[in-house]
Amino acid sequence: MLQVAVVGSGPSGVYAAQGLVQQERVPGVRVDVLDRLPCPYGLVRYGVAPDHEKIKSLQSTLRTVLEHERVRFLGGVRVGPDGLPAARLKELYHAVVYCVGAATDRHLGIPGEELPGSWSATDFVSWYSAHPDVVPDGFVAGARAAVVIGVGNVAVDVTRMLARGAAELSATDMPQAALDALSGSQVREIQMVGRRGPSQARFTTKELRELGGLPDTGIVVDPAELALDPAYLDPSGLPAAQRRNVEVMRGWAGHPPAAGSRRIRLRFFLRPVELLPDRGGRVGAVRFERTLPDSSGGVTGTGVHEDIEAQLVLRSVGYRGVPLEGLPFDADRGTVPHLAGRVLRDGSVAPGEYVAGWIKRGPTGVIGTNRPCAKETVTSLLADAPALVRREVPPDPLAALRSEGLRPVDWAGWQSIERAEAELGASLGRGVVKLPDWQSLLRAARERGTP
């Protein structure tokens, strides 16, 4: 019987587990899905905006896989530093599939980036999504104006959350502290800024349109700034997705902004060069350099600068994978070298080691992109299975994990967390409300679930 460990319970990990237990080529495969956190679902739980209920409903699909009779969820298991070494994990299973995503964000690399009040959008998303690793911070405390650097879907998400009102946010599963902070926010001006033009923005049209439907919020775009992009003036040659984005912005540019107490300004052809401190040493403004399109699809600086006021700066310029102790790593790509999902060590296939998801291909695509990615890896693993099962492994890896001093949170423990979050929400007069810290999560799991 083939025993496989999948490290990571986000979409790529769960799709890999699904592919392994639903195929018929190698019958009886058993899969343990390990996660560092006591809760499953990865970025579906901790990355999807709380007001995107339709996307969050994907959890029910992932849940069906994790409740399969030959799949076991083991949360709270750290692999690598201060946890179970990768080499030891490999001894316990015939194969290990690493689906750990891209764990850090990209930096701007400009002066002042580390000023108080300057954050990655990842930190902000993790805060309002109740990720237990986040250091509690009000983020918006004392801020009147915010700048979001980046024009992808995450940038749109954080912009939208900054503009949401208390009535809309209270219906989500957002932790109470974040709800209180955002409900009391005095941020009235939000500028989302890209260094290139509107035709090169990476957000989807659906996400973009949502900004125009926010209550009590006006959208401002500068037609002259948009017109710096040749493709904006004539979008007929653009791919359909970019053309739709341009059409939405053309519509906004042609009408005065709706009345409201908040303003969202979409800015383009501005490159951040420095974050400027206020008198108290916190961020007070962002200095941008005006750019113009060049002949190769990029931009070039003009030497003309503009300072934009901001007491809160969120950078949203991409994710990046980090090295996994015990595995090879391509620092330039931020991925583990692989051949169709098989880990490569010094150019040769490492038997029994596989990757899927962002750590395999980089932080690209949408949630659904993980399906074909996981399928390719699973196909490789199943082709290797006849050789892999020849190696002896413990009959029950969970017993071996416990002998190492680990106390995994099993599915019953996760269900206890779910009940505790439902009870917390009821006590606050809300729906489900997420537990925001390690202590409360583990207490809920241990008290009524995992021993």
N, C-alpha and C positions, 0 to 999 in steps of 0.2 A: 504494500500500500504506500503510495507516494504521499509524503508529508511535506507541506510547503508553508513557510512563513512569509506573510506579506507585511512589510513595514510601512505603515501609513494607512489610515482608514478614510481618506478622502476619496473623491470619485475614481481616480486612477487605481488606487488600491482595491476598492470594492469591485470595480469592473474586472480587475485581474482575478480576484477571488471568484467572481461570477463565471468568468470564462473557464476557470479550472474545474469547478464543480458541476457545470452544466454540459460539458463536453462528454463524449462517449468513447473517445479514443483510448483514454487511460481511466478505467472505472475506479470508483472508490477513493478519489483524491480527497485528502483532508487538508483544510487550510486554517491556520491561525492568523488572524489579522491583528497585528500589534500596533499600538499607538502610544506615543509619549504622553498624550493627554488622556484623562479618564473618560472623555466623551468622543464618540465617533463622528464621522462625516467631514472632517477637515475644513476646507474653505467654504463648504456649503453651510456649515454652522458658524464659522468664524470669519468669513470673508464676504458672503452675500449680504447686501444691505438689508436691515430688518424690515424695511417697507416693501421689499420685493418678495412677497409671499408666494407668488407663482414659482419662482426659481427655488425658494427654500423648500417648496413642497417636494422637490427631488429627494429629500430625506426619506420619504416613504418608499421610494424605489430602492434606495441604498439599504434601507432597513430590511426589506424582504431578503436581500442577499445575506446580510449579517445574521438573519434568523434561520438560515438554511441549516439543516441537520448536520452537515459536514463542514460548516464554517463556525469558527469560534472567535469572538471579539475579546481581546486582552488589552485593556487600557492601562495607562499609567506605567508602561514599560518603556524605559529609555534605552535606546541602542546607541552605543558609542561612549563618549566621555561621561564619567560618573554613572554609567549604566552597564548594560550587558555588552561586552565586546563583540564586534561583528564576527570575529573568529569563533567565539563560543556559540553564537547563534547558528553559524553554519554547521557546527557539530551536532546540533539538536534537530536539524531538519535536512531533508534531502535537497531542498532548494530554498533560496531566500530571494524574494522580489522586493527591491527597494522602491517605494513610491512616496518619497518624502517631500516632493515639491521644491519650491525655491524659497528658502527660509529667511532671506534678508532682502532689503530694498537697495536700489541704486542711489548713490549720493550725487549731488550737484558738483561738488569739488570747488566751491567758491568761498571767499572770505565771509565770515559771519554765519555760516550754515549751522553752527552749533549753538547759536544764541538761544537763550530761553524764549519759548514761544515759536520756535522753528522745529517742525516735526516731519517725519515721513507720513504720508497718507496711510501707510500700513499700520503705524502706531494708532492713528485716529480711528481707523476701521476696527482694529482689535479692541480698542477702548469701548466703543459703542456696541461691539459684538460680544463683550464679556469674556475676552480671552484671558485666562488666568495668569499669564505671564506679564500682563501689562501693569506697569506702575501706575496706581491711580493718579489722575490729574484732571482738573476741570477743563483743560484745553482752551475753552472759550472764555474763561474767567478774565474779565477786564478788557476783552477785545471788542472793538467797534467795527473793524475792517479786517477781512481775511483775503489772502492771496493763495490760490491753488495753482501750483506750477505743474503743468501737464494737461493734455487734452485727450486722455483715454477714458475708458468706462469707469475706472476707479476714481479718476478726477471728477467725473460727473457725479458719481455716487456721493463723494464727500461734500461736493458743492451742494447737492440736493439736501443732504442731511443737515447742513448748516442753515439751510433756508426753511426747513420744515418747522411747523408750529407744534405746540404741546398737544393739541387735540389729535393730530395725526400720529405723533410719535408714541403716545400712550397706548395706542392699539397694537404696538409691536411687542416683541419679546426683549427689547432693549433693557439692560440692567437699570435699576432705579436711580442709581447715582448719575449715570450718563443722561437719563431722561430728565432728571432735575436740572442738571447743568445746561442741557440744550434748550429746555423749556424756558429757562431764565436768561438765555443768551441775549446780549445786546448787539450782536453782530448784525449790521444792517447792509453792509457793502461787501460783496463777494466777487472777486475777479479771478476768473479761470484763464490762464495765460499759456500760450504755446509759442515756441520759437519759430515754427514754420506756419504755413497758411492754412485756411479752413479746408481746402481740398485734401490736405494731408493729415487731418485730425484722425485719431484712432478710435473715437467713440462710435457706437452704433447709433443709427437713427432713432431707434426706439428709446434709448437712454437719453439722447439729446432732446427729443420732443417732451420728455417728462419735465424738463426744466421749465418749459413754457406753460405747463399746466399747474404749477405750484400756486396755492392760494397766497394772496397778499404779497406777491413777488413779481417784479417787472424784469424783463430780459432786455439788455442793452447791447447792441452791436454797432460798430462804427462802419458805415458803408465804405468810407474812404480807406480804412484799414483793411477791410475784406478785399477791396479792389486791387490791393498790391499783389494778390494771387492771380496770375493769368487764367488759371483754370476756374476761378470763381466767376470771372467775366463771361467765360464760355465753358460751362460744365458738360457739354454734350459728349466730350471724349473721355470723361471719367468713368471708372467702373460704377456699377449701379449703386453700391453702398455709399461711396463718396459723393456721387451726384445727388442722392437723396439728402445727405447732410447739408450740402451746399444749398439745395432748394429750401430747406427749413430755415437756414440762416438768411437767405435772401428775403424770405417772407418776414422775418423779424426786422431786418434792416429797412424794409419798406413801410413799416408802421411804427408809430410812437409806442414806447413801452407801456404796458398796462400799469395802472395805479397800484401802489402797494407800499408797505413800510420797508420792504427789502428790495435790493437791486442785485441782480447777477449780471456781470459784465463779461462777455466773451472777448478776449483779446488775442491777437495773433502777431506774428513777426516781432516778438520781443524775447530776447535771450537774457536770463538772469546772470548778473555778473557779481553781485554782492548783496548781502543782507546787512542793513544799517541798524545800529542800536539806537534806542531812545535814551533819554537822560538817566533812566533807571537801569540801563544795561540789558534790557530785553529787546527783542526785535521790534523795530518801529516802522520800517519801510524796506522795500526791495528795490534795488537799482537794476534796471533792465537796459540793454542796448537794443536799439532798433535794428532789425535785420531785413534783408531783401532777398528774394529768390535768386539763385544763381542758375547757370546753364545745365547743371548736373542733377537737379532735383533737390539740392540742399539750400542752405542760406549763407549769406555773408554779412558780417557786421558793417554798420555804417559809421560808427563812432558817435552816434547821437544817443543820448541817454535819457531815461525817464525814471523818476522815483515814484513808486506807488505805495501809499500808506498801508500798513498792515501790522496789527498786533498779534496775528496768528498767520503762520506760513506753513502750508502743507505741500510737500514735494511728492509728486506722483509720476515718477519718470522710469518706472519699471522695477521688476523683481530680479533677484539673482540667486542661483544655487550656492550652497556652501559645501566645503569638503566634508565627507563622512569619514570618520576615523576607521581605518582598516580597508577603505576602498580607494581605488585610483580616482583622480579628479583632473579635469581639463579646466585650468584656471581661466583661460581665455573665453571659453564658452560657458563656464559655470555649470558644467554637466559632468556626469560619469561617462567615460568612453565606453562605447558599446557597439555590438554588431547585431542588429535586429533584436535589441533588448538584452543580448548576452553581454555581461560585463567583460571588458578587455583589460588585461593586465600586461603591460609592455607589448601591446599589439596582439596578444594571444587570448583566446577565450578562457575565462575562469570558470571551470565547471561548477554548476550549482548556484551561480550568482547572476541576478538579473535586475533590470531597472525598467520602470514605466513612469509616465507622467512627466512633469517639468524637469525632474533631475535627469531624465533621459533625453528630452528634446529641447529643453529651455522653456522659459515662461511665455509660451505662445498658445494661441487658440482659445476656444471657449470650453465650457464643461464637457460638451459632447465630443470634443476632440480627443478626450481621454479614452473613449471606447476603442477606436481603431488602434490607438497607441498601445493600449493594454492587450488587445487581441494579437498584435504582432509579437509582443513579448511572450504571451501565453503559448502561442504557436511554437515559438522557439523552445520554450521549456518542455512542452509535451513531446517534441521531437527528441529531446535529450533524455526523456524519462527512463527509457530502458537501461541506460548507463547509470543514471542517478540512483535508482532504487537498489542497486547492488550494494551500496554503502549502508552499513548498519547505523541506525539512529535509535534513540530511546523510544520505547513504545508510546509513551505519553510525554511530549515535551513540556507540558504544563507542570508536571511533577518536578522535572529538572529545573524549570524556571523558579519554582518555589524553593527548591533546595539551594538556589543561588541567593536566597533572601528576598526575592521579589514577591510583591503581593498584587498581582494584576487585578484590575477592576473588570469583572466579567460582565456578561450581558444583563444579569440580574442587578448588578451594581449600577449599570447605566440606567436601567429602568427605575431604580430608586432615585437617581438624580432627576429623571424626568418627573417623577411624582413630587419630589421636593420643589421643583421649579413651578409646577402647576399649583401647589399649595401656596407658595410664595406669591404668585400672581393673584390668587384668590384673596389672600390677606390684604393685598394692596388695591383691590378693586379693579384688577387688570386681568388679561389673559395670562398665558405662560410668561414668566419673567426669569431670565437666565441668572444662575448663580455666578458671581463674577470672580471668584478666587479659588485657589487650590484648597484651602482649608474647608470651605463650605462644600465644595464638590466632593472631596474625599470623605468628609463626615457624612454626607448624604449617602454615598455609595456604601460605606462601611456599616452604617447604623441599620440599614434595612436590606442590604443586598450582599455585596461581596464580603466574605468573612475576613 
